[in-house]
Amino acid sequence: MNEFDRVSTGLGEECGVFGAYDMDGRNVATSIYYGLFALQHRGQESCGIAVTDTFGKRKVISRKGLGHVNDVFNEETLSELKGNLGVGHVRYSTAGGTRVENAQPLVINYVKGTLAIAHNGNLVNALELRRELEYTGAIFQTTIDSEVIAYHIARERLNAPNAESAVKNAMKKIKGAYALVVSSPRKMIGARDPLGLRPLCIGKRDNTYFLASESCAIAAVDGEFIRDVRPGEIVTITKDGISSDTSMSLPAEQEARCIFEYIYFARTDSTIDGVNVYHSRILAGKALAQSYPVDADLVVGVPDSGLVAAKGYSEESGIPYGMAFHKNSYVGRTFIKPKQSDRESSVKVKLNVIPEVVRGKRIVMVDDSIVRGTTCANIIKMLKKAGATEVHVRISSPPFLYPCYFGVDVPSNEQLIAHSHTTEQIRELIGADSLGYMEISKLKDMVGDLHYCDACFTGKYPMEVPGRDISFALEEGDYQNE
């Protein structure tokens, strides 16, 4: 994500992982490219692909760089990535800075061969694990916690009978959120943290298997969705098919999927752990209409993640649904980054109100969250300038009160407007005629029987969390003398 996107949304996406293994020996780089393209919403800072030929010398060829998928790859670069087994990654930095050496996949050469690793998530014990490795001679090339995982898998492989056992032994040491796709010389391995915080699924097309952060990426390569990787599960894909190890899994009631996947992060056409994202957002909108009814003429959503919740609000309330905004989809990395003081102009570059839709109307505006409040205030101002007589804001998540340690870039408490202001104070600050947040008790309606993590709203973390910002410590290297 570039600075413009940080300014205009207030939240940082996570990362996206994608793997492909063609049993017939055909090149998979193009499939990985399209899979990553479908996951671009999960990270726009950097991307990469690493491939190997399981029928040849099994040398890993990789390419990665800063920017979007189509910035880094083209037909020529993809044609150079020859191999039938590969992993890909799109990145938004939740730990470690924006620099090309932090791009993934990470490729590690060691005594047992070569591993390529793509990771989505954040470890809560990355600092202590990194320090332990450094004191035993490890030299790190990046400032990301994913390299800690890679080192541990490589070290465990020295004594483990196979790569999947090494992944399992590493999982016993790492704590936090992770979805991993690992390629060893003849295997593709997928692993998901025992809480299920980060999503991962399996797909197939003819004789090619896929692993992906979201089902929309499986569909993008014309694959058939098989199933989700279960929390704590390790799946190993070889020429003989898929094997599974669930010995690291927890009882279902201890699982804690990230609720924000359903509210905001995941693409609308994805299904995660059996719950359709579109349907969950419709239910969120309906819940908002039940909790916060209002007399109004039109319901509108803030693109993109507010649109479906707005439709749900409209269906439940009977108030017509309309499209009040035009979103400029071509704001990329080349856009001149606005200063923090220029938030209003940055919003207008990306989002414009259609005056003919809102003029003279009382508007219900549905969005997924309020982080700092600046963006929401500017959008309300734009609506009223375009002629809206009232703007009633409905938010499809509860107020952000606590930071996330599991791969979502929720700002520190000081930057969270709800941490220091009441709902009424926020309403006044953003200039809304009324304001309603999703009730915490109704989040469960979005995901049915799934157990989920809502710590950014409640402060009830599913595991012990560090007392400070790990990503800052990794980047600054200020953990050395602890």
RAJO-V501308 format. One line per field, one symbol per residue. psi: psi as a letter, one per 20 degrees, with the letter a starting at -180 (. if undefined). burial: I if it has 16 or more other C-alpha atoms within 10 Angstrom, else O. A space follows every 10 residues. Layout:
psi=???
burial=???
//
This chain:
psi=prhghggihi qpadrpqpqq oohijqqigg ghghghgijh iipjgrrqpp qqoiicikpp pqprrqargi hhqahghhhi npqjprqrpp ppoipqrnqh iiqrqppppa hicppppppp apqikhghhg ggghijipoq irkqihhggg ghggghhhiq hrhhhggghh hihqpbpppp ppprhjqppp qqqhikgqqp rprqodkpqq pqhqhhhghh jkrppfrqpq piqpppoaii bpqqojiiqr qhiiqmqohi ghgggqqhjq pplippgggh hghggghghh hmqqorhppq qpqhiighhh ggggghhjpq proiqppoij obhipppqrh ikgghhghhh pqqohhhipj qppooprhro fhigggghgg ggghhijphq oopppkqrpp iqqpjkjpmp rrhhiohihj qrghhggghi kqhrppqpph iihhhhjciq prpkhihhjn qirpqrjrog hggggikkih j.
burial=IIOIIOIIII IIIIIIIIII IIIOIOIIII IIIIIIIIII IIIIIIIIII IIIIOOOIII IIIIIIIIIO OIIOOOOIOO IIIIIIIIII IIIIIIIIOI IIIIIIIOOO OOOIIIIIII IIIIIIIOII IOIOOOOOOO OIIIIIIIII IIIIIIIOOI OOIIIIIIII IOOIIIIIII IIIIIIIIII IIIIIIIIII IIIIOOOIII IIIIIIIIII IIIIIOOIII IIIIIIIIOO OOOIIIOIII OOOOIIIIII IIIIIIIIOI IIIOIIIIII IIIIIIIIIO OIOOOIIIII IIIOIIIIII IIIIIIIOIO IIIIIOIOOO OIIOOOOOOO OOIIOIIIOI IIIIIOIIIO IIIIIIIIII IIIIIIIIII IIIIOIIIII IIIIIIIIII IIIIIIIIII IOOOOIIIIO OOIOOIIOOI IIIIIIIIIO OIIOOIIOOI IIIIIIIOOO IIOOOOOOOI IIIIIOOOOO OO
//
